[in-house]
């Protein structure tokens, strides 16, 4: 590939990529649940003390009489979440309501509690931050200013939390009606604490944090059984009576013949039709295709635009950074999308030197894929990832291959007669 500027391929085919999506047999559902009790939203400070009765939730600074106090964790619990097991989460977010205005820079990290059905918060020390977490995390960075008390709109809406919710719903013990807990904390080594101050349940039950979830469920058509034929009974034969013999000097008796009954046919039931295999394609699933990337602000801006447009998967079409720097490439991806965002890549000619070295591009892609497969609960890719592999993610099937790029073949000249020089007089020297 050349050094052309970065580009997004909205539609079309790429020489190393083949993909298709099967028809969906899915039912789309939208669910909204508010926090419904005082003990279901809480704040924790550095000492470990937990408050269940605050009228607001501070992300992450609290204005107090002595100045400000940093909240190290805010916990929220939604009970009775009616998501069936096996559902595919297509979108999820939290909507807050502004309790106090705030415009200082604010960044936070959201995780879920890794539990089949999370419990209410208590005043036990570190009761929020000590809970087990999901592998999936979502960073909410550059939170817009909250300028109007009572506002509950896009500025108060988190980024997509579907990876977190999907991981919880994929747990073996999940069932419809279980509880979901989300925990908000500062991003490590980030001092942009805001604040952004939201209404809690204690202040207003109808303005408490709202969890919005959109999901699909696979609908398997119920086959209509073939009708079972009803056998028609055969008529019962009526035997013919023997004729009365005429007396003769030597009468010969006529034998009586009993006709054999006609067998009644036995009906063979029709085989039950096998329903088609369920599919899991997500309607309107958004995928970004991009290649020829760099370790520059321009590429970072491109990634940010892709994220802002709501892409749910990123597929990189080779030439990942033009710098042979796997660590910097991964950091650039993680800074924008996070470590668990679905990123797939095919090798380009600029990655060959550091493709399969320890901690190279391949190993970083494999680590990400392993985390993603843990979240999804099933195998996603088979074969040699990024060079000769077949993948199926969210019902989207695609093949990644690197013909002419991988494997790299290095071969030296093997004998004296395989390299030569020709002089002006047309003599050839094989031993120079």
Secondary structure as UniProt FT lines:
FT   STRAND          7..8
FT   TURN            15..16
FT   STRAND          17..21
FT   STRAND          26..34
FT   HELIX           38..40
FT   STRAND          41..45
FT   TURN            46..47
FT   STRAND          50..51
FT   STRAND          56..59
FT   STRAND          61..64
FT   TURN            65..66
FT   STRAND          67..81
FT   TURN            85..86
FT   STRAND          88..95
FT   STRAND          98..100
FT   STRAND          108..113
FT   TURN            125..130
FT   STRAND          133..140
FT   TURN            149..150
FT   HELIX           154..156
FT   HELIX           162..169
FT   TURN            172..173
FT   TURN            176..177
FT   STRAND          178..186
FT   TURN            188..189
FT   STRAND          196..199
FT   TURN            201..203
FT   HELIX           205..207
FT   STRAND          210..218
FT   TURN            249..250
FT   TURN            283..284
FT   STRAND          287..291
FT   HELIX           297..308
FT   TURN            309..310
FT   STRAND          313..317
FT   HELIX           326..337
FT   TURN            339..340
FT   STRAND          343..346
FT   TURN            349..350
FT   HELIX           352..354
FT   TURN            358..359
FT   HELIX           361..376
FT   STRAND          381..384
FT   TURN            385..387
FT   STRAND          388..393
FT   TURN            394..395
FT   STRAND          396..401
FT   TURN            403..405
FT   HELIX           416..418
FT   STRAND          421..422
FT   TURN            424..425
FT   STRAND          428..429
//
